[in-house]
């Protein structure tokens, strides 16, 4: 082995010395290893603002989840062109410090997203924050800036906005960078922000997912789910090692690695085909909708409340109207209104899109290892029903839990993928926040601000419901006996 490669190998080993040293802290998106499972702690089951609300602190808008940094919580926010990092004292909710970076341009995003979607990460010494409209910045415990790394503003598909959060592996800080054909995983040295390696991924670039770090036959790996596939890279140099194909087109949730298995969830472009309704037949609607009785259906004659996609969100966010589909996707057919034949053509194309493979969700369980395409050899099970669009799965005691919009909780056997139950929790609305588990209880939160607690196990049992009166899209965090929820304008702390 050459002296240069020996030197690189030595540095890489140094990089990984602290790897997995943070397992007991909520130090990143979804806590220990990104699993969503609290190692210890007994947060309250019922969230009562009169009895166990410890504090509530106003923060700017953002979907960044809080993380623990010593006796403080760190989260990011956005206020116009100001990209904000908050440090909030866990004990009383007071703001210890607040740092702002003003940018020239804010990334474009969907109306259900915002400019502060990324959760910080900490190694216990410094905290690392990713602002998609700026880049990376590192602060110490008192908020003193250690380094910054400006990066080109992200370019997400159809201007949906970012969703990925940074992760740490020893001295490596890694973030997925959405830049169209130049999309890549970027690994930098956490000590100064200098680039260590870059892994191009132009072919499955569409992703809002956070990378997952895992061990494979004694090797440290990092995996990234993107449109159509999951790819595993070496943490050593970012080299692509193996991949699994057959994922869906849209990747909003983040993979989890539990008991040596990767669980990867993906959804269709409209969530899944159960959200969609094909346009009605011409003969069913022409008599009622053709108000001027000219035998042509003008765009403005299509009722504006007819949906082809209903994502079941509380305010209709993400819904797709038939009028919009007829005018946007089929402009050539819609200019002078639809004839019966043209409507039939539009209806067939719409049906194929809404009910076809582009809207078929996929979840897989994968045994890591191998080389190249391991889809036929390492996929333990594959399911295409009852899979959420955005929330990540949580795996606990050999069960996989997924919450879908509309308030539907699915529980699967982690070894087989077989559904144990699929139940309405009687808490409707959209679900963007990923579930978390503490002390055998599963916490889920809706965009209506309703938090439901379900006892884990084969039997479905909702044990409490609480109203926070503000929309929740950020995933909760748990530190000791306190659970934290970020709503539209506040950070809430509930404690026994």
C-alpha positions in Angstrom: 0.0 0.0 0.0 1.3 3.4 -0.9 2.4 5.9 1.8 -0.3 8.3 0.5 -3.1 5.8 0.8 -1.8 4.7 4.3 -1.9 8.4 5.4 -5.5 8.7 4.0 -6.5 5.5 5.8 -5.1 6.8 9.1 -7.0 10.1 8.7 -10.2 8.2 8.0 -9.8 6.0 11.1 -9.3 9.2 13.1 -12.5 10.6 11.5 -14.4 7.6 12.8 -13.1 7.4 16.3 -16.0 9.2 17.8 -18.5 7.4 15.6 -21.7 6.3 17.4 -20.6 8.1 20.6 -23.8 10.1 20.8 -26.3 7.3 21.0 -27.9 8.5 24.3 -28.5 12.1 23.1 -31.1 13.6 20.8 -28.3 15.0 18.7 -29.7 15.0 15.2 -32.9 14.7 13.2 -35.1 12.1 14.9 -32.7 11.5 17.7 -30.3 8.5 18.2 -29.1 7.3 14.8 -32.1 9.0 13.2 -34.4 6.2 14.6 -37.0 8.3 16.3 -36.7 6.1 19.4 -35.7 7.6 22.8 -33.2 5.4 24.5 -34.5 6.4 28.0 -36.9 8.9 29.5 -40.5 9.0 30.4 -42.2 12.0 28.8 -45.9 12.6 29.7 -48.6 10.6 27.9 -51.1 13.3 28.1 -50.1 16.8 27.0 -52.0 19.2 29.2 -51.3 22.9 28.9 -52.6 23.4 32.4 -50.7 20.7 34.2 -47.6 19.5 32.4 -46.7 22.3 30.0 -43.2 23.3 31.2 -42.8 26.2 28.9 -43.7 27.6 25.5 -41.3 29.9 23.5 -42.1 31.8 20.4 -39.9 31.1 17.4 -39.9 32.0 13.7 -41.4 29.7 11.1 -39.5 26.6 10.2 -39.8 22.8 10.0 -36.4 22.2 11.7 -36.8 19.9 14.7 -35.0 20.8 17.9 -32.0 18.9 19.0 -30.2 18.7 22.4 -26.9 20.5 22.8 -25.9 20.2 26.5 -28.6 22.0 28.5 -29.9 23.7 25.4 -32.0 23.0 22.4 -30.9 24.1 18.9 -33.2 24.7 16.0 -33.2 26.8 12.9 -35.8 29.3 11.5 -36.4 31.7 8.8 -37.6 35.3 8.8 -37.6 36.8 5.4 -34.0 36.8 4.2 -32.7 36.1 7.7 -31.7 32.5 8.3 -31.8 32.0 12.1 -30.3 29.6 14.6 -31.8 29.5 18.1 -30.3 28.2 21.3 -33.0 27.7 23.9 -32.5 26.7 27.5 -34.1 23.4 28.2 -34.9 24.3 31.8 -37.1 27.4 31.3 -37.4 28.0 27.5 -35.4 31.2 27.6 -33.4 32.0 24.5 -29.7 31.7 25.3 -28.6 33.1 22.0 -29.9 33.7 18.5 -27.7 34.0 15.4 -28.8 35.3 12.0 -27.3 35.1 8.5 -28.9 37.4 5.9 -29.0 35.9 2.4 -29.5 37.6 -0.9 -32.0 35.0 -2.1 -34.2 32.6 -0.3 -34.7 29.2 -1.9 -38.0 28.6 -3.7 -40.3 26.1 -2.0 -43.8 24.6 -2.0 -46.4 26.3 0.2 -46.3 23.4 2.6 -42.6 23.8 3.0 -40.5 26.7 4.2 -37.0 28.1 4.1 -35.9 26.4 7.4 -36.6 22.7 6.9 -33.3 21.2 8.0 -32.5 20.0 11.5 -29.1 20.9 13.0 -26.7 18.2 14.3 -24.2 18.3 17.2 -21.2 16.3 18.4 -21.5 17.7 21.9 -18.8 20.3 21.3 -20.1 22.3 18.4 -23.4 22.5 16.6 -23.7 22.4 12.8 -26.5 24.1 11.0 -27.5 23.8 7.3 -29.4 26.7 5.8 -30.4 25.6 2.2 -30.4 29.3 1.2 -26.9 29.8 2.5 -24.8 26.7 3.3 -23.2 25.3 6.4 -22.2 27.1 9.6 -20.7 25.8 12.9 -21.2 27.4 16.4 -19.8 26.6 19.8 -22.0 26.2 22.9 -22.2 30.0 23.5 -23.1 30.7 19.9 -19.6 31.9 18.7 -19.2 31.1 15.0 -16.4 28.6 14.3 -16.6 28.5 10.6 -19.0 28.9 7.7 -19.1 27.4 4.3 -21.3 29.3 1.8 -22.8 27.0 -0.9 -24.8 27.6 -4.1 -28.5 27.9 -3.4 -30.3 24.6 -3.8 -32.4 23.8 -6.9 -35.1 21.3 -6.1 -37.5 19.6 -8.5 -40.4 21.9 -9.4 -39.2 24.3 -6.6 -40.5 22.0 -3.9 -37.8 23.2 -1.5 -35.3 21.3 0.6 -36.0 18.6 3.2 -32.6 17.0 4.0 -30.7 17.5 7.3 -27.0 17.0 7.9 -25.5 14.0 9.7 -22.3 13.4 11.5 -19.9 10.4 11.3 -16.8 11.1 13.4 -15.2 14.1 11.9 -17.3 14.0 8.8 -20.3 16.3 8.4 -22.4 15.1 5.5 -25.4 16.8 3.7 -27.3 16.0 0.5 -27.1 18.9 -1.9 -30.0 19.3 -4.4 -28.6 20.9 -7.6 -30.4 19.2 -10.4 -28.0 17.3 -12.6 -25.2 18.3 -10.2 -26.9 16.9 -7.1 -24.4 15.2 -4.8 -23.6 14.1 -1.2 -21.1 16.4 0.3 -18.8 15.4 3.1 -16.8 18.1 4.9 -14.4 18.1 7.8 -16.4 19.2 10.8 -13.4 21.1 12.2 -13.2 23.7 9.4 -15.8 22.9 6.7 -13.2 21.8 4.1 -14.4 19.3 1.6 -13.3 15.7 2.1 -15.3 14.0 -0.7 -18.2 14.5 -3.0 -20.4 11.7 -4.3 -22.3 12.7 -7.5 -25.8 11.3 -7.8 -27.4 12.9 -10.9 -29.6 9.9 -11.8 -31.7 9.7 -8.7 -31.5 13.3 -7.6 -35.1 13.9 -6.6 -35.1 13.6 -2.8 -36.1 15.3 0.4 -34.6 12.6 2.6 -31.8 12.7 5.2 -28.9 10.3 4.7 -28.6 7.3 7.0 -25.3 6.0 8.5 -25.0 2.2 9.1 -22.5 -0.6 9.6 -21.9 -3.3 7.0 -19.5 -6.2 7.7 -17.4 -3.9 9.8 -17.4 -1.1 7.2 -19.0 2.3 7.9 -21.4 3.3 5.2 -23.8 6.1 4.3 -27.0 5.5 2.3 -29.2 8.0 0.4 -32.7 7.3 -0.9 -33.6 9.1 -4.1 -36.1 8.9 -6.9 -36.3 5.2 -7.9 -33.4 3.8 -5.9 -31.4 3.7 -2.6 -27.6 3.9 -3.0 -25.0 2.9 -0.4 -21.7 4.7 -0.3 -18.4 4.1 1.5 -17.9 6.7 4.3 -14.2 6.3 3.5 -14.3 8.1 0.2 -17.9 8.4 -1.0 -17.5 5.6 -3.5 -20.8 4.0 -4.6 -20.8 0.4 -3.5 -24.3 -1.1 -4.0 -27.9 0.0 -4.7 -31.5 -1.2 -4.6 -33.9 -0.2 -7.4 -37.7 -0.1 -7.6 -38.4 2.7 -5.1 -41.1 5.2 -6.0 -40.6 8.6 -7.6 -40.8 10.8 -4.5 -38.6 10.4 -1.5 -39.7 12.5 1.5 -39.2 10.2 4.4 -35.8 9.2 5.7 -34.5 5.6 6.0 -33.8 4.0 9.4 -31.3 1.3 10.3 -32.4 -1.0 13.1 -31.0 -4.4 14.1 -28.9 -4.6 11.0 -31.7 -3.9 8.5 -32.5 -0.8 6.5 -36.1 0.3 6.2 -36.7 2.6 3.3 -40.0 4.3 2.4 -41.0 6.2 -0.8 -44.2 7.6 -2.2 -45.8 8.5 -5.5 -45.9 12.0 -7.0 -49.3 12.6 -5.5 -48.7 10.6 -2.4 -50.3 7.3 -3.4 -53.2 6.3 -5.7 -55.6 6.2 -2.7 -55.4 10.0 -2.6 -56.5 10.3 -6.2 -59.7 10.3 -8.2 -59.8 10.1 -12.0 -61.8 12.7 -13.9 -65.4 11.8 -14.4 -66.9 10.5 -17.6 -68.1 13.1 -20.1 -71.7 11.9 -20.0 -71.8 12.2 -16.2 -71.0 15.9 -16.1 -71.6 17.7 -19.5 -75.3 18.3 -18.7 -74.6 20.0 -15.4 -71.2 21.7 -16.1 -71.8 23.0 -19.7 -73.6 26.1 -18.4 -73.9 27.8 -21.8 -75.0 24.6 -23.5 -72.7 24.9 -26.5 -71.5 21.3 -26.3 -68.0 22.4 -25.4 -66.6 22.3 -21.8 -64.6 25.4 -21.1 -62.0 25.4 -18.3 -64.0 28.0 -16.3 -67.1 25.7 -16.5 -65.3 23.0 -14.5 -66.2 23.5 -10.8 -63.2 24.6 -8.9 -63.9 22.4 -5.9 -63.6 19.1 -7.8 -60.4 17.4 -6.6 -58.3 14.8 -8.4 -55.8 14.6 -5.5 -57.0 15.0 -1.9 -54.0 14.8 0.5 -56.3 15.1 3.5 -54.5 18.1 4.9 -56.3 20.4 7.2 -56.2 23.4 4.9 -56.2 21.6 1.5 -52.4 22.1 1.1 -51.1 19.8 -1.7 -54.5 19.1 -3.2 -54.8 19.1 -7.0 -58.0 20.4 -8.6 -59.5 18.9 -11.8 -59.6 22.4 -13.3 -55.9 22.8 -12.6 -55.1 19.4 -14.2 -57.2 20.1 -17.3 -55.7 23.5 -17.8 -52.1 22.9 -16.8 -51.2 19.5 -18.1 -53.3 19.6 -21.2 -53.1 23.2 -22.4 -53.2 22.1 -26.0 -56.6 20.5 -25.4 -57.9 23.2 -23.2 -57.4 26.4 -25.2 -60.8 26.4 -26.8 -62.5 24.2 -24.4 -63.0 20.4 -24.5 -65.0 18.4 -26.9 -66.2 15.0 -25.9 -63.3 13.3 -27.7 -60.7 15.6 -26.2 -62.2 15.1 -22.7 -61.9 11.3 -23.2 -58.2 11.7 -24.2 -57.5 14.0 -21.2 -59.4 11.6 -18.9 -57.4 8.6 -20.0 -54.0 10.4 -19.7 -55.0 11.7 -16.2 -56.1 8.2 -15.1 -52.9 6.7 -16.2 -50.9 9.3 -14.3 -53.0 9.3 -11.1 -53.4 5.5 -10.9 -50.2 4.4 -12.6 -46.7 3.6 -11.4 -45.8 7.2 -10.8 -48.2 7.2 -7.9 -47.4 3.8 -6.4 -45.6 4.0 -3.1 -43.0 1.5 -2.2 -41.4 0.4 1.1 -38.6 -2.1 1.4 -36.5 -3.8 4.1 -33.0 -4.3 2.9 -30.1 -6.4 4.3 -27.0 -4.3 3.7 -24.1 -5.7 1.7 -23.1 -6.9 -1.8 -21.9 -5.0 -4.8 -23.8 -3.3 -7.6 -27.5 -3.9 -7.9 -28.6 -6.1 -5.0 -32.4 -5.7 -5.6 -32.9 -9.4 -6.2 -30.7 -10.7 -3.4 -30.9 -8.3 -0.4 -34.5 -7.1 -0.3 -36.2 -9.0 2.5 -39.7 -7.6 1.7 -41.4 -5.1 -0.4 -44.8 -3.5 0.1 -46.8 -1.0 -2.0 -49.8 -0.2 0.1 -50.5 1.7 3.3 -47.3 3.8 3.0 -47.1 7.5 4.0 -46.0 10.3 1.7 -43.8 12.3 4.1 -43.4 10.9 7.7 -40.5 8.5 8.2 -41.1 5.1 9.7 -40.2 4.2 13.3 -39.1 0.6 14.1 -39.6 -0.6 17.6 -39.7 -4.1 19.1 -39.8 -5.8 15.8 -42.7 -3.6 14.5 -42.7 -0.9 11.8 -45.0 2.0 12.5 -46.1 4.5 9.8 -48.6 7.4 10.1 -50.5 8.5 7.0 -52.4 11.7 6.3 -56.0 11.3 7.4 -54.8 9.9 10.7 -54.2 6.3 9.7 -51.6 4.3 11.6 -50.1 1.2 10.1 -48.2 -1.4 12.1 -46.2 -4.1 10.3 -44.1 -7.0 11.3 -40.5 -5.8 10.8 -39.3 -9.2 9.6 -42.0 -9.9 7.1 -43.6 -6.6 6.2 -47.0 -8.2 6.9 -49.6 -5.7 8.3 -50.6 -6.3 11.9 -53.2 -3.5 11.8 -54.1 -0.4 9.8 -56.4 1.8 11.9 -57.8 5.3 12.0 -56.7 7.1 15.1 -59.7 9.5 14.9 -57.4 12.5 14.5 -57.8 13.7 10.8 -55.6 16.1 9.0 -52.3 16.1 7.3 -49.3 14.3 8.8 -45.9 15.8 8.0 -44.1 15.2 11.3 -42.4 11.8 11.8 -43.5 9.7 14.8 -41.3 9.1 17.8 -41.3 6.4 20.5 -40.5 6.7 24.3 -41.2 4.3 27.0 -43.3 2.0 24.8 -45.5 4.8 23.6 -45.8 6.2 20.0 -46.3 10.0 19.6 -47.8 11.3 16.3 -48.8 14.9 15.5 -51.0 16.4 12.8 -51.1 19.7 10.9 -54.2 20.5 13.0 -52.0 20.6 16.1 -53.5 17.4 17.5 -51.0 15.0 19.3 -52.1 11.4 19.7 -50.3 8.8 21.8 -50.7 5.1 20.9 -49.4 2.2 22.9 -47.0 0.1 20.9 -47.6 -3.6 20.4 -49.9 -5.8 18.3 -53.1 -4.4 19.8 -54.2 -1.0 18.6 -54.8 1.4 21.5 -55.0 5.1 21.5 -54.2 6.2 25.1 -54.4 10.0 24.8 -55.1 13.0 22.5 -54.1 16.5 23.1 -54.8 19.8 21.2 -52.0 22.3 20.8 -54.1 24.6 18.6 -51.2 25.3 16.1 -50.2 23.3 13.1 -47.3 20.9 13.6 -45.0 19.8 10.8 -41.6 19.4 12.6 -40.8 16.0 14.2 -40.8 15.9 18.0 -37.7 15.6 20.1 -37.3 13.9 23.5 -34.8 14.6 26.2 -35.1 12.7 29.5 -38.7 13.1 30.7 -39.6 16.0 28.4 -41.0 16.0 24.9 -40.7 19.0 22.6 -43.0 20.0 19.8 -42.4 22.7 17.3 -45.6 24.2 16.0 -46.2 27.0 13.5 -44.9 29.8 15.8 -43.9 28.2 19.1 -41.6 25.5 20.7 -43.5 23.6 23.4 -42.0 21.6 26.3 -44.1 19.0 28.1 -42.7 17.2 31.1 -43.8 15.0 33.9 
